Amino acid sequence: MTCKVRLVRSPELAQTVEYAYAAVADVPMRAVWVAGACPLDGDGATVAVGDVAGQTHQVMRNLVTALRSAGAELTDVAKTTVYVASSRQKDLGEAWRVYREYMGDHDVPSTLLGVAVLGYDDQLVEVEAVALLPGQGD
């Protein structure tokens, strides 16, 4: 059973962004914190070396799997952070485009940032998330 995360878009802030400014869910809730999903295959090897879009696809597939393992779906996500190991806005934009394909209309509050390096060899992208579900007693 999923909970309803209500996305908030303030009319006083720019309406040109591709994300909600806040997310609200009523309690009681069960929170799921998902470690940064990485572009690793089932054997732990980095996929799509040098390819931001290819890595983002793998990251999002891994994020979906991690969420499902915790009983959640992408529509239960209340907040994400997208990390791209690049100082080029073009690379950040490419990762964001693929990320948005997976998130669809569920455009949760998110932070997109370029970083100097990520933890695995040849890793370019990582996405972490917080999801909210109905409380255990529901």
Long-range contacts (C-beta under 8 A, 24 or more apart in sequence): 1-133, 1-134, 1-138, 2-72, 2-73, 2-75, 2-76, 2-133, 2-134, 3-29, 3-76, 3-132, 3-133, 3-134, 5-75, 5-76, 5-77, 5-78, 5-106, 5-108, 5-132, 7-106, 7-107, 7-108, 7-109, 18-96, 18-100, 18-107, 19-107, 19-108, 19-109, 19-110, 20-107, 20-108, 20-109, 21-109, 22-109, 23-78, 23-79, 23-108, 23-109, 25-78, 25-132, 27-135, 28-134, 28-135, 28-137, 28-138, 29-132, 29-133, 29-134, 29-135, 30-132, 30-133, 30-134, 30-135, 30-136, 31-130, 31-131, 31-132, 31-133, 32-67, 32-70, 32-71, 32-72, 32-76, 32-130, 32-131, 32-132, 32-133, 33-128, 33-129, 33-130, 34-63, 34-66, 34-67, 34-70, 34-128, 34-129, 34-130, 34-131, 35-66, 35-128, 36-81, 36-83, 36-126, 36-127, 36-128, 37-62, 37-63, 37-66, 37-126, 37-127, 37-128, 37-129, 38-62, 38-118, 38-119, 38-120, 38-123, 38-125, 38-126, 39-120, 39-123, 39-124, 39-125, 39-126, 40-120, 46-120, 46-121, 46-122, 46-123, 49-122, 50-122, 50-124, 51-124, 52-84, 52-86, 52-91, 52-94, 52-95, 52-124, 52-125, 53-94, 53-95, 53-97, 53-98, 55-95, 55-123, 55-124, 55-125, 56-94, 56-95, 56-98, 56-99, 56-125, 56-127, 57-98, 59-125, 59-126, 59-127, 60-98, 60-99, 60-101, 60-102, 60-127, 63-102, 63-127, 63-129, 64-102, 67-129, 67-131, 70-131, 71-133, 72-131, 72-133, 73-131, 74-102, 74-103, 74-104, 74-106, 75-106, 76-131, 76-132, 76-133, 77-103, 77-106, 77-108, 77-129, 77-130, 77-131, 78-108, 78-109, 78-130, 78-131, 78-132, 79-108, 79-109, 79-110, 79-129, 79-130, 80-108, 80-109, 80-110, 80-111, 80-127, 80-128, 80-129, 80-130, 81-110, 81-111, 81-113, 81-127, 81-128, 81-129, 82-110, 82-111, 82-112, 82-113, 82-125, 82-126, 82-127, 83-113, 83-114, 83-115, 83-118, 83-125, 83-126, 83-127, 83-128, 84-112, 84-113, 84-114, 84-115, 84-124, 84-125, 85-114, 85-115, 85-116, 85-117, 85-118, 85-123, 85-124, 85-125, 86-114, 86-124, 87-114, 88-114, 89-114, 91-124, 95-124, 95-125, 99-127
